[in-house]
Amino acid sequence: MADGSRSVRGGGGSPGSSPVLGGRCRGWAPSAVPPGHGFRRVTLTKPTFCHYCTDFIWGLAGYQCEVCNFMSHEKCLKNVKIPCSCIAPSLVRVPVAHCFGPPGHYKRKFCTVCRKSLESPAFRCEVCELHVHTDCILFACSDCRQCHQDGHQDQAHAACYIIVTPECTFGRLRNMILPPSCVQLFSRNFSKLHCFRISENLQAESEEDDDVDGSTQVSVKDVQISTDSSKQTLKIFDGNDAVKRNQFRLISIPRIAKNEEVVEAALRAYYINDDQQEYELQTFTQQALLSDDVINRNDAAEDSNSGSVFRESVPEAWIIRAKPKDEEVIRIYPAWLKVGMAYVSLRVNKESTTQSVIKEVLPLLGRQTECLQNFKLVEVLMGSKQVQRMVLDSQELILNRLKDIRKTSIRQMNQTRFYVVENSKSIVRVNLFIGGLPPQLSPEEYTNILKDELAIKTNVVSVSHVYQAQGAVVLEISCFSEAERIYMLVKDTTVNDKPLNAVVIPEVMASKIPQNCWPLLVFVNPKSGGLKGRDLLHSFRKLLNPHQVFELTNGGPLPGFHTFSKVPSFRVLVCGGDGTVGWVLGALEEIRHKLVCSEPSVAILPLGTGNDLGRVLRWGAGYSGEDPYSVLISVDEADDVLMDRWTILLDAEEPADGAENGVAEPEPPKIVQMNNYCGLGIDAELSLDFHHAREEEPGKFNSRFHNKGVYVKVGLQKISHTRNLHKDIKLQVDQREVELPSIEGLIFINIPSWGSGADLWGSDSDDRFEKPRIDDGLLEVVGVTGVVHMGQVQGGFRSGIRIAQGSYFRVTLLKPIPVQVDGEPWIQAPGQIIISAAGPKVHMLKKSKQKQKKTGSLKEMRVDSMAVSEGGR
């Protein structure tokens, strides 16, 4: 290995060995030696891609790391900041486990451990874009992004050091990101999937434990037995744990090889960059687990050690062991103590105990005057899926503990470190959002329901917030086990035949948010836009803080608004169709009185079929795979505009079917909100037929092209249908009766886009009416004569029949008529429909007309905003 990698393994004073100081994130300068890599020039015999820029390597030569197989162009060497797999654990400031989804196939991606392409199914972290083979996951460490404080931490990103310099400023998206230092989440008993509210179906698919059968831990890429008669293939175990699980790595060595060459190959197979003189091999037998080393038994002479391991009956499997030491240097990390160093190096011997180590460390940290009993030594295993912590007994011998860890697993030792931690009585406060409860109940009634259904313990559980209109509460729980029990029990609980849902909610500490920061609250409907919402969820979690990205199928908009309820200024991005936008705006209207920022501006990423509101606000006809980073830049540069919203009161006069005791009771009034348009007659009838078709075969409705095809089909079926709508309804506008022409459909429009972008009102000037605007407090009333007329309007050949313009409307239905509001259709019974303005106007974000910056400059800015380089991962 090159000297640059060994400096990291050395003492605590060299720049390469302490990349994070005093809580700051220190990056590797572009001109510096790539961290930990030992690059050598290699001849390429097959098509190869650069792991840094992901471009093809032209020519016959490339540069490859001898330990982790990182491949690079010569021109990219000076820019490589991704650390070698062998030293990655040593660079982590605060261990943060990854959030792995289900295994999948990923093109032009490379494993973060072995650096080989992901030809077989692999894991992807849902937060930081790390990719890893299923059999390499044991070698990945907990170096994910730190997205929140776990009750007692006060640091920045855990892995920013990879690409940023001196201090993490979050790059171009700094004004939109919710800083991790402002988010607190007590998450000890919850998986990362639970913490980031990732769908339960995704969680079920990805629940794979490290305790898998050893046969699955050796991938096809490793099981390539050499056909060269001069070489032999050996199984290498790294400790007792690997033997029990039958988890081994394969190495290919010459049949005539020195012992140290075999040891070095074995260490390299486990991505360990230590001196091979500190290790030895044992034959794989049950006795070997309890005996000394076979090759270097009884401290044989040096010339014996350097001899060949070739024998006629050479064992097939070996165990790599660390040689016993009388003393060694260990690193003690100051955990969350605010000191100006990453760690201190300390020499320990056979008499060194936990208490003596603490006694020696405290003066080095400037805490010499404090009592030893106020501190403890914590052993931390930085696994990729979970960070495990164990407090060491005060009289435990440190060398014995190190020996036990290495005997269990050499790899595990590479991922283990020790922290000195100040004793403090931590206050546990887990917030659970519980939805699906009956609406309009008192806090006491909700508490009684939870007692009956979930058997909550009121001494550790209290109701902190109540959302009566939505039938939801927020529980504050002061016990980890009780929080976990309630969370798991809610999944199988129903109240009044309605299933409950639970969401883990972080606490945003609004006082810590910078003044110039307007965090972006993102809502994504993963079912919209041909299922592109799922990819957007991952992209936004990676670009922003995952705690500001909410999946609408997991509790709706309310958990997001509750999380941001104390944030003084924020904006909202809704990713979905017009129906999704209406859903979020409706929830905002209901909860705005509980928000410190009661009027956040709302942007749209259109994922639906029509996307009329998105068109009007210049967000386009539909998302077609644009770079999510560019989308966020556009949101940041968008203009704030006002838009009218309307309340529709539906008061049916006809009795409801199935009245009790034979006494007819009218249906209760119904109130809905309107953003775009409301249609009666043929327009709503087509929407209703489409809705029924989608309910029958929901799996087919996964693309805009198919959806529009179904609309055309149901339209053609109605082309010969006639409905004299003008005879079945009466219209009043601003207290004036309006005579209706012969029409089949009546449409109230709030925006100048209808039916996937058609201009129903038209652009011709008319002295009778004002020029329509989305914030003028007026609705336009338009009629259509049938399906053919609607087709002509959508084709741009005609406009609708202008009927009226006003701010207050009353429609009398004389018979049941199809009605649709913003794409949601139903059959409305005879009665009254009243349309009026819905309180204050809503603030929307309209995409700016200014020229977008060049793609190249956007890519450059993007590097500053991503915590993990996509190419290296």
Summary of the structure (lengths in Angstrom):
residues: 873
radius of gyration: 32.6
end to end distance: 22.0
largest distance: 110.5
contacts: 2826
relative contact order: 0.09
helix: 27%
strand: 25%
